[in-house]
Amino acid sequence: MAIDNRYDLEIKQGATFSLTATWKDSSGTAINLTGYTARMQVRSSYDSTSTIISLTSSAGITLGGVAGTISITVSATTTAALTAPWSGVWDLELVSGGGVVTRLLEGVVSVTPEVSR
């Protein structure tokens, strides 16, 4: 998928959540993510001081270098522990080797309840 800044998420409680996106420039060429780090947070509101989910390129986010891909994974164990139904906000930022922060994605996140446990 090409990156569009607004992207709402639906997380199914008790299931592994995964999302893969590709960061491309205006001509459609993948941006080389070599040397970048990534961070993502889910919170109940924009001004909340506590995080519901926090991922980084060290844990939960994989950057695909020259392919420009960003893969996000939240384990079934983590999603099972989420309150459902629930909704909040999230964003994903990339940080270049030079420290420039780019917010790639942001939106609303909802957690739907699990029936089978």
N, C-alpha and C positions, 0 to 999 in steps of 0.2 A: 504494500500500500504506500502511496505517496503521502507525505506529511501534510496535513491540514491542521492548523493550530488548535481547533476545537474538536474534541473527540470524547464522547461520553462512554463510560465503561459500565458493563454489567458483570458483576462477579457472582457466581453461583456458589453459595455456601457449601463447603464440603467437597468441592471439585477443584482440580488444578486449573488455575487461570493462566493463560498465555496470550501474548500479543506480540506480533512482529511487525515492525514498520521500517521503511527505508527513507532516509533523509536525502532529498534531491534538491539540486539548484533549479533556477527558473527555466533552464533548458532541458530539465529531466535527467541530468547526469547525477549519479550517486555522489554524495559528499564523503570524502575519505575521513573516517573517524579515528584513524591511527593517532594516538597521543591524547585522545579525549577521555574523559570520565563522565559518568552519568549518575543522576540521582532522581528518585521519584518518591513522592509522599502522598498519602491519602489522609485527609483530616475531616472532621465533622463539619467545619466551616473554615472560611479563609482566615479568620482571626483566632482560631483554636490554637492553643499552645501544645496540645498533645497529638501525636500521630497514631493512626489506626494501622497503617502499613508504611514502612520505610524501606526502600530498596536502593542499592548503589551498584555500580559496575563491579564491585567486589562481591556482592551478594544479591542475586536476583535479576540483574540486568547484564546482558552480554552484548558488546559492541562488535560489529562485523568488519572493522577496518575499512579497506578500500571499497567494499560492497555497500557501505553506508547503512547497514542494517542495525536495528536496535531490537533485541529480543528481551521481553519482560516475562518472568515466570513467578507465580505465587503458588506455593505448595498447597495441596489439599488439606494438610494439617493446619496451615495458617488460615485458610478460608473457612474451615470448620469452626474455628474459634471466633469468627466474626459474628456480631449481632445481626440478626436478620428478621424482618426486613429493616433496611437501614439505607440512608443516602447521605452523601457528603460531597467533597470536592477533591480533586487531585491535579497534579502537574508532573511533567517530566522535563528535566533540564539537562543540557549537555554543557560540559566545561572543557574548553580547549586547553591545550598544554600551556598556552599563554595566559590562562585565567579568564578568558571571555566566556560569560555565561549566556546561553541561548535557551529560552523556554520554548521547546518544540511542541509540546502538547499540553492541553489543560481541558478540564471539563468537570462534569458531574459524574459521580460513581454511585451505583446502587448495588446493594447486596440482596439477592433473592434467597428465601429460605430453602433449606434442604428438607426433603420429606423422608428419604431413605437414609437411615443411619446405621 
